[in-house]
Amino acid sequence: MRIPDKDQWAALQEHVGTGSYYAPLGFYLPVVALVPDPTRIAAAVTTVDMNGPTVWTSYIATDRAFAHVSASFDAELFDAALEDEQFYRHNPPEVKLLQAWVRPMSSISSISFSSIGRRATPRSEFFPVGAAKVTFVGGDSVEIPGHANNYDESAREQLDALHSVLRGAIDK
């Protein structure tokens, strides 16, 4: 597969990372395998669990496709910065691909939320939602974490953008 060009790398880093960390190369590559032109990403949410083996997970929507990638790295606190250090030690952690798939947006049949928060007023800018279950034609589904307890404004905006793109797929 083709390595992304400069603009595509910039789009990857903008969409497939968290507010605090850049993903390691071993996570970007399966994303690129499923979304060959990252400049077409309409919305994406990426999470990272740094406890124990580091697990990076992304939910990515383009105008025509929805992709999900999850990979586990056999190292704690593993991100791009640590990857650069470990590269020179010739001992990179083992990568295990947990999920890697892409589906047409037209295959989304429903979206449901595990909870809708009540901490909103008419003057509020947002209201929290729990995990979103995205169901596909045929019954398969994936759960996207919610932001019920997330006070990171940028993470909320990314999640809201992803929800909007996914809802738009159902409206068509």
C-alpha positions in Angstrom: 0.0 0.0 0.0 1.0 3.5 -0.6 2.5 5.6 2.2 0.5 8.8 2.8 1.8 12.0 1.4 2.4 15.1 3.5 -1.3 16.4 3.4 -2.6 12.9 4.2 -0.2 12.6 7.2 -1.5 15.9 8.4 -5.1 14.8 8.1 -4.2 11.5 9.9 -2.6 13.4 12.8 -5.6 15.8 13.0 -8.2 13.1 13.1 -6.5 10.0 14.5 -5.0 11.0 17.8 -6.2 12.3 21.1 -5.9 15.8 22.5 -2.8 14.7 24.5 -1.1 12.0 22.4 -0.1 11.2 18.8 -0.7 7.6 17.8 2.3 5.4 17.0 3.0 4.5 13.3 1.8 0.9 14.0 -1.7 2.3 14.6 -1.7 4.7 11.6 -0.9 2.0 9.1 -4.0 -0.1 9.5 -6.1 3.1 9.4 -4.5 4.0 6.1 -5.1 0.5 4.8 -8.9 1.1 5.4 -9.1 4.8 4.7 -6.5 5.3 1.8 -7.1 9.0 1.6 -7.2 10.5 5.1 -8.0 14.0 3.7 -11.5 12.6 3.1 -12.1 11.9 6.8 -15.3 13.8 7.8 -15.1 13.0 11.5 -13.2 10.6 13.8 -12.9 9.8 17.4 -9.8 8.1 18.9 -9.3 6.8 22.4 -6.3 5.4 24.1 -6.0 3.2 27.2 -2.5 3.6 28.6 -2.9 1.1 31.4 -1.1 -2.2 30.9 -0.8 -2.9 27.2 -1.6 0.3 25.4 -4.8 0.1 23.3 -5.5 2.6 20.6 -9.0 2.7 19.1 -10.5 4.8 16.3 -13.9 5.2 14.8 -13.6 7.0 11.4 -16.2 8.3 9.0 -15.7 9.6 5.5 -18.6 10.7 3.3 -19.0 7.1 2.1 -17.4 4.8 4.6 -17.2 4.0 8.3 -14.1 2.3 9.7 -13.1 0.9 13.0 -9.5 0.2 14.0 -8.2 -1.1 17.4 -4.7 -2.2 18.2 -2.9 -3.3 21.3 0.8 -2.5 21.9 2.6 -4.6 24.4 3.9 -1.6 26.4 2.5 0.9 28.8 2.1 4.5 27.8 2.9 3.8 24.2 2.5 6.7 21.8 4.5 8.2 18.9 7.0 9.8 21.3 7.8 6.5 23.0 7.8 4.7 19.7 10.6 7.0 18.5 12.6 6.2 21.6 12.1 2.5 21.4 12.9 2.4 17.7 16.5 3.2 18.5 16.6 0.5 21.2 15.7 -2.1 18.5 13.0 -3.5 20.8 9.6 -2.2 19.6 6.6 -3.6 21.4 4.5 -6.3 19.8 1.4 -5.0 18.0 -1.8 -7.0 18.0 -4.6 -5.8 15.7 -7.8 -6.3 17.6 -10.3 -4.8 15.0 -9.8 -3.5 11.5 -12.8 -3.1 9.2 -14.6 -0.7 7.0 -18.2 -0.6 5.8 -20.2 1.6 3.5 -22.1 4.3 5.3 -25.2 3.1 3.5 -25.0 -0.1 5.6 -25.8 1.8 8.9 -29.4 0.9 9.9 -29.7 2.5 13.3 -27.9 4.4 16.1 -29.0 4.2 19.7 -27.5 5.8 22.9 -27.1 4.1 26.2 -28.0 7.3 28.0 -28.8 10.9 27.5 -27.6 13.3 30.2 -29.8 15.7 32.1 -27.2 18.2 33.0 -28.3 20.6 30.3 -30.2 23.9 30.5 -31.4 26.1 27.6 -28.1 28.1 28.0 -25.9 24.9 27.8 -23.7 24.4 24.9 -23.9 20.6 25.0 -25.6 17.8 26.8 -23.8 14.5 27.6 -24.6 11.2 25.9 -23.5 7.7 26.7 -22.1 5.1 24.4 -23.6 5.0 20.9 -24.5 1.6 19.4 -24.2 1.7 15.6 -26.1 -1.2 14.0 -25.5 -2.3 10.5 -27.8 -4.0 8.0 -27.6 -7.7 8.9 -27.4 -7.0 12.7 -23.7 -6.5 13.4 -23.0 -3.5 15.6 -20.2 -1.5 17.2 -20.2 0.6 20.3 -18.6 4.1 20.3 -17.8 5.5 23.7 -19.9 8.4 24.9 -18.9 11.6 26.6 -21.2 11.4 29.6 -18.2 12.2 31.9 -15.9 13.8 29.4 -15.3 17.5 30.1 -12.7 17.8 27.3 -14.3 20.3 24.9 -12.3 19.1 21.8 -13.2 15.4 22.5 -16.9 16.4 22.8 -16.7 18.3 19.5 -15.1 15.3 17.8 -17.7 12.9 19.1 -20.5 15.3 18.2 -19.1 15.6 14.7 -18.9 11.8 14.4 -22.5 11.3 15.6 -23.7 14.0 13.1 -22.0 12.2 10.2 -23.4 8.8 11.3 -26.9 10.2 11.7 -26.6 11.8 8.3 -26.0 8.3 6.8 -29.4 7.2 8.2 -31.2 10.3 6.9 -30.2 9.5 3.3 
